[in-house]
Amino acid sequence: MARNVLVSTPPTSRTTAQEEPGTATKVSTVPETSSSPGLVAVLRLVRLAFHAGFLLLLAIATARVWLTHPTGATGWLAAGGAALLTVVYGFGAVLRHALHRRWLAMSWLAAVTAVWAALLAISPDFSWLAFPLFFLHLHLLRGLHALIAVVVVTALVVTAQGWRTGAWSVGMVLGPIIGAGVAVIITWGYAAIYAENQRRQALIDDLTRTRAELATTQHQAGVAAERERLAREIHDTLAQGLSSIILLLRAAETALPPEADKARARITEAHRTAADNLDEARRFVRDLRPPSLSDAGLPQALDRLCQNTARETGTDCRLLTNGAPVALPSSYEVALLRAAQTSLSNVTRHAAATTAVVTLGYLDTEVTLDIYDDGTGFDPTTVRPAPDGTGYGLTGLRERITALGGSMAVESAPGDGTAVAIRLPLTPEEIR
């Protein structure tokens, strides 16, 4: 439900400078759900109090005129005009959502002001309604127009009172002027408080969203790390042990004498069982790999990552491959894929880059991964993990690469883009 006109003490032209076309004010376009429930309840209560105050002042003024002129036409004109003003004002209060159309809101304000001016011409007792009218004009009109309207309403009140008494006094002039000044100051104060509340609410929403994203990222990182650990443990222990058993059984089978048929049958059965379990262990290792690596190799996974980054962010992201691809250990592929994901995530969130290039290189003694972007850059010496858990991406990535015996370098400077260079040793033991 969006707050429309007649919101307690409305904002002034300082706030309306940021209005969107077709709306009354910036406050009118802000949904109540963006504020805390307590603030929404307070604003509704103040709005109801504003309506009640307007109608109460109208009733008091009408009663004074009626009591002063109980039998004359003045009393009946005042009562009829008050009834008309109640209907016109109630239209805006009840159908306030329809007043999002600016022309309709201006028409309603003009009607309220015209009926009030007619009542003021009947009796200066209706001058009391000028104070809530100040707020309506300051809320619905923009900039200088709002101040001009306040001056006109003040002038009408002073003129009506002077016309009634036939004389002018300092109090008769200063009273309405002071009332108008108080209304302007209150409205400015409300605008400042409301703007500050919106900034705080936006900050709270951003912090809440960041916490949720951080929790999700940490959970995903923990799951990925555990999957990688399990895959490594199965590969390095169970699978290697089964491979050794198969080799030993094969050697034992060839060393048996030709007549040892029963022992050979047992060995053959053990050989088949070990081979089946080895296949199952290898399947577990494959299933524990990241999904992007399960159905494709590392180059295909990186290419898919670049395509997704380009499609989702508009950054021109490309993959270049140097050298002949070779099969890498699962831990290498996972680490390089995570490095690309982390680096491109930083590019998207912080670099404001137009181009990003991911280069995967297969050399004789090492595999390399370079991620370059032409963004804003930064000073790598000043990057430290923050207490809230952010800023840990590069640090965690460096630890992952170092644990595999590799190295990572970050070259960047403000305004010069960023390059992340990763090197992992490539020996016959690492090539499957």
N, C-alpha and C positions, 0 to 999 in steps of 0.2 A: 504494500500500500504506500503510495508516494504522498509526501506532504505537499499540499497545494497551498492555496491562499489561506489567509486567516490563521497562520501558525503563530500563536502566542505573540511575542514581540518580534516582528519580521526583520530580516537583514536589510541593510542599507545598500546604497549604490556601490559601496566598496566591494560588496559581495557580488552584486549583479554585474560587475564588470567581467565576470567569468561565465556569464550566462550562455546557454546554448540557444540557437535560433528556435523561435516558436514556443519558448517557455517563458513563464513570468519571471522567475528568478532562479539562481543556481540552487537555492534551498528547495525549490519546488520540484527539482528533478532528482533529489536524493532520496532513495528508498528508505523507509523507516527501518527496514530490516538490517541496514548497514550499521545502525547504532545499537547500543545495548538495550535490552528490554526495559531496564529502569529508566533510561533517558526517554525512550518512546512513550512510556506511561506518563512521565512528567510533562512532556510536550503536549500530549493529548489533554492532560488536566489544565495546563495553562491556556490552551486553545479554547476549551470549554469555558474557562473563567473569563476569557476575553469576550466571547459571545455573550455570556451572561452579563458582564459589565456594560456592554454596549446597550443591550435591551433594557437593563435596569436604569441607566441614565436616560434613555428614551422615555421610559415609563414615568420617571420622576418629573422630567421636563413637561411631558403631556399633562400630568396631574396638576402641576403648578399653573399651567395655562388654563386648564379647565376650572380650577378653583378660583382663578382670577377673573375669568370670563364665563361664568356658569350658564348664562342665558344668551350670550351674544354669538354672532357668527364665528368669532375668533376661536372660541372653544371647540366648535364643531369642525372648523377647518384644521385645527391642530390635531384633533383626534383622528380625522380622516387621513391627514398627512402622515401621522405616526403609524397608523395601520398600514398605509402603503409602504412606508419605509421598512416596517417589520417584514412585509412580504418580500420586498426586493432584497433586503439584507439576508433573510432566511433562504432565499434561492441560492445565494452564493455559499452560505454555510452548509446547506444540505447537499447541494450538487457541486461541491468544491472540486471534485475530480474532473468535472467537465470544463473547469476554468483553466485547464492546462493550455487550451487554445488562447493565445494572447489577445486576439481581437475580442473574444468573448469576455475575458477577464477585464479588459479595458472598458468594454460596454457596461459591464456590471458595476465597475467602480464609478463610471460617469453617472449611471442611474442613481446609485446611492448618494453621490455628492449633490446631484441636482435636487433630489427630494429633500435632502437635509437643508440645502440652501433655501428652498421654498419654505420649509418650516422655520428657518432662521428669520426669514422675512416676516413671518407671522408673529414670532415672539423671540426675543434674544435669550429666553430660557433654554432654547435648544443649542446654545453655545457650548453647553457641557459635552455635547457629542463630538466636539472638535478634537479632543484628546485621542479617542480611539481612531478617529478618521486620520489623524496624523500617521498612525502606525500603518493603516491600510495603504495610504499613498506612498509611504516610504518603502513598503513591501512590494507593491505591484509596479510602481514606476521605476525608471532607471536613471541613475546619475543625476544630472542637473534638473531633469523633469520632476523628480521626487521633491527636491528642495523648493522648486518653484511652486509646486502644489501646496506644500506646507505654508509657504509665504502667503499664497492666495487664501487658503483657509483661515489663516490668522487674521488677514486683512478683513475678511468677511465678518469674523467675530467682532473685531474692534469696531467696524462700521455699524454693525447691527446694534451693539450696545450704545454707541454714541447717538445713533439715530433714535433709539428708544428714549434715552434720557434728555436728549437735546443739548448735552454738554459733554465735555471730554475731561478726563482726569488721568493722572499718572498711573494709578492702579488699573484703570480700564484698559490702558495700552500695554502696560508691562505684564499684566496677568497672562493674556494669551501668548505674548512673546515668550515668556518664561516657560509656559506649558509646551510650546512648540520646541524650544531648546531642549527641554528635558526629554521629550519624545525622540528627538534626533540622537541625543547622547545615549539613551537606553537602547535604541536600535543599533547604533554603532557598537555598543558594548556586546549586545547579543550576537551581532555578526562575528565579532572577534572570538567570542566564546564558542560559537557554533563551528567556526572554521578550525579552531584548535581541537575541538572534540573530533571533528572529521579526520584531522591529521593523526590524532592519537588512535582512532579506530582503525584507520588504514594501516598504521604501524602494527597494531595488535593483530590484525588480520594477516599481515605479511609475516609476522613472527610465528603465528600459529601455522600458517602454510609452510614456512621454512622448517619448523620443527617436524611437521608431518613428513615432508620430503626427506629430511635428514634421517628420520626413523626408518622410512622405507628404504633409503639408500644403504643405511647400516645393516638392515635386515638382509637385503639382497647381497651385500658384500659378505656378510657372515655365511649365508647359504652357499655362495660361490666358493668361499674359502674352504668350507667344510666339504663340499663336493670335490674340490681339487685335492684336499688332503686325503679323502677316502680313495680317490682315483690313484693318487701317488702311492698310498699304502698298499692297495691291491696290486698295483703294477710292480712295486719294488719288493714285495714280500710273497704274497700268495702266487701271483703269476710266475715270478722267478723261481719259486720253489717247485711249482708244478713242472716248469720247463726242465729243471734239474732232474726231477723224478723220471720224466720221460726219457731223458738222455741216459740215465742210469739203467732204466729198464731195457732200453734198446741195446745197451752194451751187454747187459746180463743175458739177453736173449741170444745174441750172437755168440756168446761164450759157452752156451750150453752144448753138451754132446748131442749127437743126432737122436739118441734113443730117449732123451729126457722129455717125452711128449707131455706128461702131466705138468711138469714144472713150466714148460714152454706155454701151455695153455693158461696157467695162472698168471704168468708174466704178461701174456698178450691181453688178458682181461684187465690187469692192473694198468697196462699201457693205455688201453682204450678209456678206462675210467679217468685216468690223469689227463688224457687229451681232451675228454669232454669237459672236465672241470676247468682246464686252461681256457677253452673256448668260452665257457661261461664267465670266467674272470675277466677276459678281454671284453666281453660284451658289457659287463658292469662298468669297466673303465670307459668304454665309448658312451654309455648312457649318462655317466657322471660329468661328461664334458659339457660346456655351455651349449645351449640349443643352437646358436648360430654356427658352432663348429661341428655339430652332430651330423648334419647332412651336407657339409661342404668343407673345403679346406680353409686355411687361414686367408689366402688371397681373396677367395670368394666372400668370406665373412667381412673382411675389411672393405671390399668393394660395396657390399650391401650396406655397411655402416655409412660410407660416404654418400651413397645415394639417399639414404634416409635423412642424413643431416642436411643435404642440399634441398630435399623436398620439404622438410619441416621448418627450416630456418631461412631459406633463400640464399645461403652462403654457397658459393661455387666451390664445392668440395670434390676433389679428384684423387684417385689412387694410381700410383705409378709403381711398377714392379721391375726390379733389376735382377738379372741373373736367373738361372734355372731353378725353379722351386724344388725343394727337397722335403721329405717327410720330417717333421719336427716332433720332439716330445710334446705330450699333451700340456705339460707345465709351461713350455715355451709358448705354445700357441695361445693358451689362456692368458699368460702374462702380456703378450704383445697385443692381443685383442683388448684386454682391459686398459692397456696404456693408450691405445687409440681412442677408446671410449672416453676415458678421463680427459685426455687432451682436447678432443673435439667438444666435449661438454664445457670445458673452460673457455674454448673459443666462442661457443654459442652464448654463454652467460656473461662473459666479461670483455671479450676482445673487440666486439663490434666490427668484425672482419668481413670483407667481401669475398675473399678467396682463402681456401685451406687446401693444402696438398699433403697427402699421406704417401710416403715412399717406403716400400718394403724391399729390402735388398738381401739376396742370398750370395754370400761371398764364400771363399774357400774355408776360412777359419771362423767365420762369425755370421750371424744373421742380424740385420740392422732394421730399425724402424725410425723414420724421421717424420715429424709432424710440424708443418710450417703454416703460419697464417700471417696475413698482412694487416692485423688489427692494431689496437692502440698500444700494445706492449705494456711492460711493467718492469720494475726493478726486482730481479729474482732474490737479491740479498735481503729484501725487506719482507719476504713472504714467510709468515709464521702461522701455525695453526692457532685459530682463535679459541677462547674459552668455551664458546658455544658449539664447538665441534666442526665449524667450517674451516676452510683453508687447509684441509688435510690431504687433498687429492694428490698433489705432487709429492708430498712427503711419503704417503703410503705407497705411491707408485715406485718411488726410488727404493724403498725398503723391499718391495716385491722383486724388483730387478736385481738388486744387490744379493738377495737370498739365492738367486739362480746363478750367481757368479758373474753377472753382467755389470754394465755401467750405464749411467744416465746423466745427460748434460742438458741444461736449460740455458738458452741464449736469448736475451730479450733486453729491451730498453724502451722507455716511454716514447711512443710514436714510431717505433721501428719494427713492430711486429714481434713474433715469438717463434722460436724453433726449439723443439724437443727432440733430442737425439738419443736413441737407445741402442746398446750393443749387447748381444748375448753370444757367448763362445759356442762355436760349432765344431765339435770333434766327432770322430766315428762313434763314440759312445752315445752322443746325443742324436745321431741320425738313425732312425729306426729302419 
